[in-house]
Amino acid sequence: MSVLGIDFQEQMLANYGDAAKTVSLAAAGRTVSTEIKNANSQKFYQVFSPEQQEYVRRRLSGVSLDEFAL
């Protein structure tokens, strides 16, 4: 499968930590976590009004994620 023109390979997820070490630029104030974390953020609800949240949900409801399935 290709996403954004990049062929997805299962090992991309397995090797994420190693790749993150390579692209971390701590000296420049930019770092990449060595693991993928779920922050359980509530930012969506804090930033957007209920009307804006509904607008986003309506727009996303028409998007099929099947093409991104592994």
Stockholm file with secondary structure:
# STOCKHOLM 1.0

chainA/1-70         MSVLGIDFQEQMLANYGDAAKTVSLAAAGRTVSTEIKNANSQKFYQVFSPEQQEYVRRRLSGVSLDEFAL
#=GR chainA/1-70 SS CEETTEECCTHHHHTHHHHHHHHCBGGGTBCCCSSCCCCCCCHHHHHSCHHHHHHHHHHHHTCCCGGGCC
#=GC SS_cons        CEETTEECCTHHHHTHHHHHHHHCBGGGTBCCCSSCCCCCCCHHHHHSCHHHHHHHHHHHHTCCCGGGCC
//
